[in-house]
Amino acid sequence: MVPASTYRFQIQPAFTFDDAAARAQYLAALGVSHAYLSPVLAPAKGSQHGYDVVDHSHLNPEAGGREAFDRLTARLRDNGLGAVADVVPNHMAVPTPASDNAQLWSVLREGPESPYASWFDVDWSVQDRAILMAVLGQRIGQVLAAGELSLDRSAEADGGEPVLRYYDHVFPVRPGTEDLPLEQLVDRQWYRLAHWRVADEELNYRRFFDVDTLAAIRVEDPEVFDATHALLLELVGSGQLQGLRIDHPDGLADPRGYLRRLSEATAAADAGSSAWVVVEKILEGDELLPTDWACAGTTGYDALQRIGGLFLDQAGAEPLSSLYASVTDQSRPFTAIVEEAKREVVEHGLYAEVHRLVELLSGICHDDVNLRDHTRRGLHEAVVELLVAVEQYRAYVVPGEEPPAESVEVLHEAAEIARTRLPAERHDTLAVVVDLALGRVGGRDARAAEFVVRFQQTCGPVMAKGIEDTAFYRWFRLSSLNEVGGDPTRFGTSPEEFHAFAARLAKDWPATMTTLSTHDTKRSEDVRARLSVLSEFTDEWATALATWRELAGEHRAAELDPRTEVLVWQTVFGTWGSAGPIAADRLLAYLQKATREAKDHTTWTAPDEAYESAVERFARGILGDEAVLAAVAEFVELTASAARVALLGQKFVQLAMPGVPDVYQGSELVDLSLVDPDNRRAVDYADRERRLTALDGGAQASDLDDEKLLVVSRTLRTRGTRPEWFTGEQAHYSPVPTSTGNALAFARGPLEAPGAVAVATRLPVSLERNGGWGEHTLTLPEGSWRNVFDGSEHPGGALRIADLLATLPVALLVRAD
């Protein structure tokens, strides 16, 4: 069963299963077919996102548990809706206290002898055979001397076990060690308590990216897979879930094998076809999703990038680059910033992961006389440079199999780059590392197979932490391009490029998910739409920016980096709503995250109070300066019409193109949110329900919120009533001829007789400069057509675009006959 569309709910203690159930009737009226739920399994206490699972056998108790989930799915079913859930196969939480994760607690208590030892990817070969728990505020000797660590035996009288306590942290005691002196007791555990800074250098369990509190699990083990997926498969089997969204499959040992096992398990669970499954896969550049993955496609970041590019004027790239360089005195290309950021991540934040790779290589080379002269230092340098040079999340090499040509190309291209950064005497070592990464040497050595997997599992964190969580916060030519799965150097999408992309989706991945906003996007779709118009207002933007900077001079401290200032101005402009500027607390929270992620002046681990105070002073100053705000408001008004076109256009294209469109919670109206947690704020559903009821009653759209809701609801309803036009075997995609590149038009449905035609305006400023629509036309297929947004009817053949788009910059035409 393929959803017609989905609506994303962020389940958390503040928005429970029952809260979602209360919106079932609204979702049905909106036109979606499935509620798309963030992770539903039990997370760490107080979790606001659910990706820190602690118990796979229970549904989130703080969201209402199983009883509330049953009420939710029943309510959805009563309203003709289904449900899709987020799945986190890659990791579990290391919670505080650790006892909240029963499997982890057992391993900490019993070490390799624990029945759950195979769950976690722990290197037991370290000197003290102990899992590093880097939670201490100072070094272990100082903690012991200060008496901050204690043995608590108070539970023994009730049949409980003694525990070690360190403030809120609680750890089990290895049986037989409870009577030892405290210093010896601490030294005899299956875990090693350490200062938190030790983690980046000596951590010996695989984690999610660089997050110590998310320990990777070995879902490639069939027993682990069965245990962690039993409840989810039960929900699929009972019909309460019809689909699954897989979080970060690139972190798994064998993504292809996992998806095959999941496909078989979901088919067995409901005694029918496999569930609809999409994967959170970041496709870089022209990378394609592996065709041997048992899934319906991605979660849509590839579509997000192409759709957004349609509403960028490619002619604006050079002027915006020059402006950014002149304002910030930064002329380095983004590629150089990426290299620098990835190198920092590899050499610091992910040092422990790199060290483990080098240990494997060193052992392999030492035991093979032909490879013995490759030194540990040389191997380390080669691994670092190769990781920095790899340009996608994974190469998809499977131990024991001939590597695909695409995988070979990825690593050979990376090696060519790495070779230019290494001295000549390291080139042979680099070649060995590449051959080992491709599984071409090492024979049956288990360590060689392990290296193939671990190298790929490290590429993803380097990409994510180096680019998305560092470089994207250091370069702001146009911040709307600094998006998950995006490439800030790729400026704009031509209609021809989009048509080719959409046609390929319709052919190869017709049931993939498409999206514009997610819980991970750096900015909501509407903030990005607002910012995209700067590509058409480059001269006006330069003038406005100079004016704002001059007006804000008294708020600017000497410490403020001009790059941060440019980000502030773009953020204030992008989030300017109908009521004016963003609230100070939201802006300040965002800027703290942005500057700490950039790691230029301040970081999460070493905050620079002087720099952060300078940023806060500037942000508060401009938000309280009437002259500044008046100048910004004037520019917002100047660009409002173009922003409306981009905002409505990109949403409509996403909803009408091939794939299953997702609507992120609240984004059916204009949503000017920033990166999490800002995008998890409460949604005013009462307002949305009131507006939809009024539109359904015949009221005209009174503002941009109403217009967006009209476009979303009518397009989703059309998809719901005629799914065969959009996701069925006959759901083809074909460009519709237009006489101007300012109109994007395409047909959906059977090639010989399409059922729907979508038309969207793009680049309205250039359109106006060229005299508007004038006599420009598009050519409709034969038949009689009705625009579902305004009820107007049009015959097939040549149609004046001005007549079609008289009230809205988009149109959805369906066959009236």
N, C-alpha and C positions, 0 to 999 in steps of 0.2 A: 504494500500500500504506500503510494507516494503522496505526501502532503501536497495540497494545492498551495499552501502558504503557511508560515509559522509566525508566532508572536512571542517574543522573548520576555520571560518573567525572571527577575532576579530574586530567587527565594532566599530569605534570610529571616532572622528573628523579628525584624520590623515589617516583613511582608511574607506571611506564612502561606501554607497550602490553602488554608481557609480563606485568606485574603485573595488568593488567586481564584479560588472557586467562586467568590463573589463577583468576579469579572467575566465569568463564562458567557453570560447572556450578551454582554457588551462585545466580547470577541466574536461571537456568532453574528451579531449585527454588523460589526466592522467588516466581516467577510473572510476572516482567516479560517483555516481548517484545523490547525493544531496549536496548542499551547506548547511553547518550547521552554523547558524548565532548566535553570542552572542546576548544578549537581544536587541530587536529592538524598544521597546517602549521608549518614551521620558525620558531621565535620567536628573540628575542635570547637569547644565551647565558645560561644559568642562570634563565631565566624560570620563575616558579612558577605562571603562569596562562595563558600562551599567546596573549594578545591583542596582543602586541607582535611581530607577524609580520615577518620580514626576508626570507623566501624562499618565494614561492608555489609553486615548482616542486619542493619537497622536503617530506617529512613530518619531523616533529620528530626531529632526530638524537639529542637527549639522552633521548628516550623510546624509542629503538630504531630509528628510521627506518622505511623502507618494509618491510624484511624483518620487523621485529617487528609492524608494523601488519598485514601479511598473515597473520602467525601469529594475531594477535588475531581478525581477522574470520573466519578459518578455524575457530578454536575456537568462536567464537560460532555460526557456521553449524552446526557439529557438534552444538551443544546446542539447535538450533532457534531461535536468536536472530538479530536483525539489529543494525544500528548506525546511529546518527544522529550527525552532527558539527556542532559550532559553526563558523560562518563569520564572518570579520571583513572585511567589504567596505569599511569606512569609512576605515581608516588602516593605516599601517605604522610600524614602530619607527624612530626615529632612534637607532641603537645606539652603544655605545662599545666598540670603535672603529667609526666610520661605515662602514668598508670592509666590515663584515658585511652591509650592505644594498647590493647591487650596483647597483640602480637609483638609489638616492640618491647613491651614490659617483660614478656617471657624471654626474649632474646637478651635483653640487658641482664636478666637474672641468671639465665642458664647458658648463655654464650652459644657456641656451635652445637651444643647438645639440645638446644631448644627445638621443639617440633616446628617452630616457625623460623628457624635459622635460614631456611631456603627462601623465605619471603624477601629478605633484604639483600641488597648487593653490597656485601661487606667484604673488605679485604682482611681476612683473618691472618694473613702472613706477616703483619706488622710485628714489630719486636715484642710488644707486650700482649699481643693477641687480644686487643681490647678495642671496642667501638669508641671513637672519639666523641665525647659529649662536651663541646666547647660552649659552655654556658656561664662560666665564672666571670665576675667583673674584674678580677685581678688574678695574678698567677696563683697556682694551686698552693705553693708554699705560703704565700701571704694569706690566702683564705684559711688555711689550717691554723696559722699563727693567730689570726684574728678571731678564731672560734666561730667562723661563719658557717661551718659545716658540722652537722651533728648526727648522731645515730638516735633514731626515735624507735623505742621498743614498746611504746604505749599500746599498740594494737595487739600485742602478743597474748594478753589476758583473754581476749575475745577470739582467739584462734587466728589472728592476723599475723602478718610477717613484719619484721623490723625493716625500717627504711632509712635511707640517708636523706637528710633535708638540707637544702640550700635555698633559703628564702622561700619563694613559691615553687621551686623545683623539688621534686621527690623522685628518688631512685630506689630500685630494689637492692637487696643485699644478697650476694652470692651465698647459697647455703653452705654452712660450715665456717663462714668467716665472721659471723656476727659477734663473736667473743674476742676478736683480736683488738689490740690497741688501734685507735682510730686511724692513725697514719698508715699502719699496715693493712687495715681493713680497706681503706681507700685504694691502696695499691694492688689489692688482690681481686678486684671486681672485673667483670667481663666488659666493663666500660671504663674509659679514662676521662675523668673530669679535668677540664682544661680551661684556660683563659679564652674568651670568645675570639680573640684575634688569631689564635692558633689554627682555626678551622680552614682558612684559605690556603694554608701551607701543608697541613698534615691530616686533613679529614680523610677517613678511610671507608666511608660509605658513599655510594653514588647518591646525588641529590638532584632536585629539580633546579636546573640552571645553577645559580650560586646561593640558593636559599637553603640554609642549614636545617631549617625547621620543616623541610619537605624531603623525606627520605624516599629514594626510588625503590620500587618493588619489582621483583623478577616475575612479571606476568607471563613471560615465556615458559615458565614452569607450569605444566598442565594443572597441577594441584593448586597452585596459586591462582591461576586463571579461574578455575572452578569455584574456589572459595570467594574470590573477590567479585565474581559476576553472578553468583547464584541468585541473589535477590533481584537483580536487574532482569535476569532471564525469566524469573518467575513472573515479574510484572509484564514482560513481553508475552509470555505464555498465556497470562490471564486476559490479555487484551487491554491492559491499562496503559501500556506504552506501545506505540507503533513505530518508533524510531529512536535512534541513538546518535548523539554527536560526540565524537571521540576527541578528547583533549590531547594535544601534543603527541601524536603517534611517532614523531621522529625521535622521541626520547626512548622508545622501546628497543629492545635487542633485535627484534624481528618484526617490523611493522606489517609486512606482507603476511607473515605467518599468523600474527595476532588477528588481523582482519579476516583471514580465512577461517580461523577457529571461531571467531565471533559470528560469522555468517552461518556456519554450520550449526552453532549453538542456538541462534535465534530461530533458524528454520525448524530445528528439533523442538524448540520450546513451544511454538504455536502450531506444530504439525502442518506447516505450510511453507510459503516462501520466506526468505530471510527478511529481517526488518530493514527499513530504510536507514542507512548509515552514512553519515558524512564525517569527514575528518578535518581537524584544524591543521591544515597543511599550508605553510607559507611557500608559495612558488616564486622563486627569484628570477627576474628577467624573463627569458623565454622558456624557462623550465616547465615541463609538462608533468602532470600527475601520472605516476606509474600505472600502466594499463592493466597490470596484473594484481592490483589492489581490489579486494572484494568490498567495494563501497560505491555509493552513488555519486561521489565527488567531494569537493572541499566545502568549507564553511563560508567561502565567498570573498576572501580578501583579493583574489585575482580579479574578480568582477568589480569590486570596489575601486580598484586602481583604474581600470579602464573607463568605468562610468564617470568617475570624477574628472578624468582627463578630457572628456568630451566638452567640459564647460571651462576649460582653460584655453586662453589664446596663446598659441605657441610663439607668436611674435612678441609676447611679453617677457619671455625668458631672459633675453639679453639685457633689456632695460632694468629688470628687477635684480639681475646679477650685479650690474654696475652700481645701482643704488645701494645694495647691501654692502658691497665692497667699500664704497665711499663713506658710508655712515659708520661702519664698524672697523675700517682699516684692515679688513680680513679678505684677502684675495685668494687664499688657498682653495683649491677645488674640494668638493665634497668627498671625492675618492681618497684624498690625502687624510682627511679627518676620519674617515672610516678606518683606514689602515692604522692610524694612530690609536684610535679607540679600541679596535680589536686587539692590538698588541698589548695595550694596558690590561685588558681583561685576561688575556692568555697568561701574561707574566705575573699578574697579581691575583685578581679575583678567582681565577680558575687554575691557580698554580697546582693545587692538590690533584686535580684531574690530569693535568699535563704530567706531573710527576709520576702518576700511576701508569700512564702510557710509556714514559721513558723507562720505567722499571721493567715493563714487559719487553720492550725492545732490547734493553740491555741484556736481559736473560736469554732471549732468543739468539742474539748475536754472539754472546759469550759461548753458548753451547754448540754453535755451528762454526767449525774451523774456517769456513770460507767467509764468514762475516765478522770474525772476532776482532779485527782491527778497527771496527767502527766504534769510536769511544762514546762513553756516556754523554760527555759534553757535546760532541758532534750530533748525536741522536737528539739531544734536547734542542739544540739550535734548529735542526731540520724540522722537528715536530712543530716548534713554535712558528716558524715561517710558513709551513704548509697550512697550519690551522688559520693563520692570518690571511692567507691567500685564497682559501676555499671560498667560493662565492655563493654557495647555497647551503641549506640546512643539513643535507645528507647526500651521499653518493649512492646509496642502496646497493651495496655489495653484500652478498650473502656468503658466509664461509662455506667452502666446498663446492661453490658454483662458479662458472665462468662469469666474470663481471660483465654486465651489459655495456654496450658501446658508449652509452650516455654516461655511465659511471666512470669509465676509463677517460673519457673526454674531460669530465669535471676535474678529476685529480691531475691529469696531465696539464691542463691549463693552469691549475693552481701551482703545479711544480714549476712551470715556466716562469711564473711570477716570483715564486720563492727563490728560484735559482739566481735571479738578479739581485737578491738581497743577501745572498750568502757568499762567502769567499769561495774561490775555486776548489779549495781542498775539501769543502763540505759537499760538493755536488754528487760525488759517489754515494755518500751517506744519505743524501736526500733521495736518490734513486732507489736505494734499499727500502727506505721508509715508504715510498710510494708503492713499490712492489708488494710490501707487506700489507699496506692498506687495501690493496686490490686483491689480496689473497693469493698472490702469484708465487710466493716463496714461503718457506716454513713447513711445507709438507703436512704431516699429521700432528705437528706440535700444537697442543691445545692452546698454548699461549698465542700462537699466530692467529688462530681463529678468534680468540678473545680480543686481540688487538684490532682486528677488522671491525668488530662490533663497537668496542669502546672508542675507537677513533671517530666513528660516525656519531656516537652518542655525545661526543664532545664538540663536534662541528656546530650543532644546533645552538647550544649555550653561547658559543663564541659569536655566532651571528646575532642572536637575540640580545645579549648583553652588550656586545660591541656596537651594534648598529641601532637597534630600536631603543635601547635603554641608555645609550651614551651619545653616539654621533647625532641622532635625531634631536638631541637637546643642546647641540653645539652649533648648529648651522640653520639660519632662518631666512634664506632668500624668500621663501614662501612656505610658512610652517604647515599649511594644509597638506603639503606633499609629504611631510614627515610622518607617515602613517604605517601601521603594521602591514607588512607585505608590500609596501610601496618603495619607490625609488625617487628621491627628490631631484635627481638629475634627469628623470624622464618627464618632460614637461609637455603634457597634453596628449590627447588621443584623437586622431583624425577619424571622420566617419567611416572611411574605408577600413582602417585598422579595427575599429569597433565591430563593423559588420563581419569581418573575418573571424574575430574572436567569438562573437555570439553564434555564428554559424557552426564553428567548431564545437562549442558547448552543446548546441542542439543535436549535433551528430554524435559526439563522443560521451558527453556527460549530461544528458537532458534533465536528470533529476538532481543535479548538484544544487547546493544552496547558494543564494546570492545575498549580499548584505551591503549596508552602508554604515551602520553603527553596530558596535558590539560592546561587551563589557571591557574589552581590551583596546579599543580605538583611542588614539591620543586626543581626538576631538570628535564631537558628534558630527553627523553628516551635514547638519545645517550650519555649524560653525565653519566647516570646510567649504561649503557652498558660498558663504559670505566672503571668505578669504579668496576664493578662486577668482572673483571679479576683479581683484587687484591686477590680474594679468591683462585686463582690458582698460584699466585706469592707471597705467604706469606713470604718466606725467603728473596726473592729479594726486596720486599716492605720494610721489616724491615731494610735491609742494606741501601736501598735508602733513607729512612726517616732519619736514623741516619746521613748519609752523608749530606743531605740537611740541617738538623738542625745545624750541625757543621759549614757548610759553611755560614749559615745565622746568626751566632752568633752576629755579630756586629749590626744587625738590630733589635734584640730582646730586648725590654725593660723589666725591672723587673716586670712590671705590667701585662704583657701578660700571660694569662691563657694557659697552655699547651693544654687544650682541644680546645681552639680557634685556636691555632697554627696547631693542627692536621687537623681541618676543613679547614684552609687555604691551607695546602699542598694537601689535597684530592681535593679541589676545583680547584686549579691550574692544577693538573694532569688531572682531569676529563674534564676540559674545554679547554685543549690544542688542538688547531686546526692545520690545515695544514699550517697556517701562523705563528704559534707559540703560545705564551701565551695569555690569555685573556687580554683585555684592562684594564688599571688601574681603569678607572672610573666605569666600570661594576663590577669589583671585589670589589671595595670599597663600592659601593652602596649595593651590596649583603651582605658584611660583616657587614655593619651597621645594616641592617635589621636582620641578623642572631643573632648578639650579643644583640640587643635590644629585640628580641623575646625571647631569652634565659632568660633574666631578672636576670642574675647572677651578672653582673658587671655594666650594664647600661640598661636603659629602654627607651621606647618612651616618657613616662611622666616625667622621671627624668634622662636625659642623663648624663653620667659621661664623661666629656671631656678628663680627663687624660687617662682613659682606651681606649676610642675611638681613641685618638691620638696615643697610643701605638700600636693599631691594624693597623691604617693607616700607621704609620712609618714602621712597619714590612712588610706590603703588598707592599708598594711602594719600600721598600728596596730590596726585593727579585725579584720584577719585573724589577728592574734596575741593578741587579747584574749578570754580564755575566757568572761568574763561577757557580752560582746557576742555572741559566737557562740552561746552558750546561748540568749540571747533570740531571736536570729534563727531558730535551730533550732526553738524553740517555736512561732513563727509559721508556719514551713514546715510543721510537723506539723498545725497548725490548719487550714491551707488545702490539705493534701495530697489529700484526697478530691475536692475541687472541681477541683483542678488535673488530677487523673487523668481526670475527666470531660471537661474541655476538651481535654486532650492527645489522648485517644483519639477524641473526637468530631470534632475538626476534621480529623484525618488521615483518618478514615473517610469523612467527607463529601467530602473532596477526591478520594478514590479511587473513590467511587461516583457522583459527579455527572457531568454531560455533560463531554466532553473527554477528552484523553489525559493521564492523571496521570503526573507525574514524581516519582520518589523521589530526593532528594539523597543522595549517598553517606553511608552510615552512619545515616541518619535512620529506618531501619526499626526501630531501637531508640531509646530516649530519647537525644536529642542536644542537649546544653546548650551550644551554640557561640555565639560572638559574631561580629561582622563580620570579613571577611578581614583578615589571613591565619589567624585563629583557626579558621575553618571549613574550612581546608585541612589540618588536622592528620590524621595517619595514622589510618585506620579499622581496628579490630580485627576482621577478617573471620573469624578462627578462632573467636572467641567467638560470632559471629553464626551461623556454620555449625553449631556445636555446639548452640546453642539451637534452631535450626530442625529439626535432626535429632531432638532430643528431643521437640519438639512433634509432629512427624510420627509419632513412635513411640508417641504416646498420652499423653505426660507432660502434667500440668496446668501452666498458667502459674504460675510461682513468684514473679514480681515484675512491675512495670510494664513493664520491658523485654520480658519474654516476652509480656505482653498486647498491647503494640504490635506486636510481630513477628507474633503470631497474626492480628491484625486486618489488617495489611498483606499478609501472605502469602496468607491465605484470600480476601481481596477481589481481589488481583491475579490469583490463579489462576482465580477465577470470571470475571473479565474476559477472561482468556486463552482459556478454554474456550467461553465464550459471548459473543464480541465483538459479535454482532449486537444484543445487548441494550444495548450501551453506546456504540458508535460507528457502527453501520450505519444504513441508511435507515429502519429501524423502531426505532431507539434513541431513543424518545421519553422525555420527562420529564413526570411528572404527580404533583402533590402527593397524598399519602395523608391522608385526614381523621384528625385526632386531637382528643381532647376537651381538650387542654391545650397551651399554647404552650411548655411545657418539653420537648416531644418534637417533633423535626423528622422527618418521614417522607415519602419519595417513592418512586415506582415507576419502573423502567426497562424499556424494551422496547416491544413493540407496544401501542398504546393499548387495544385490546380485550382483550388477554391479556398483561399485563406478565410478564416473566420473573424480575424481582428487585425486592425492596422493601428499602430502606435506612431504618433507624431510629436516631436519635441523641438522646441526652439533652443538654439545654442548661440553663444556669443552675440548677445543683443546689441552691444555697443557698436561692434563693427557692422552689424545689420543696419542700425540707424544711420551710421555714417555713410552707408551706401544707398540710402534712400528708403529703407524699410522694405516690407514685403513686395510692394508694388504689384507687378503682374507675375511674380514667381508662383510656380505651380508644383504640385505633386501629382503623380499618376496613380489613381486608385484602381485596384482590380475591378473587373466587371461586377455589376450588381448594384444594390441599393444599400447605403450605409447610414448608420445612426451614431452620432457622437454621444456616448453615455454620460459625458460631463454636463452637457447643456441640452440634450434632446434634439439638436438640429439634425436634419437629414440631408444626405448628399449622394448624387449619382456617381457611378463609376466613371473612370476616365480622368481627364485633366481637371484639377480642382485648384482654385486660387487659394493659396495658403492664408492670405489675409482674411478671407471669408471664414475659413475653418478655425483660425486662432484669434477670433475677434475678442473673446472674453478671457480666455486662459492661454498661457503659452504652450500648453500641451493638449492633445486630443486623443481619445481612444474611440476608434470607430469599430462598430460591430455590424455584422450583416443584419439589415432590417428585414430581409426577406427570408 
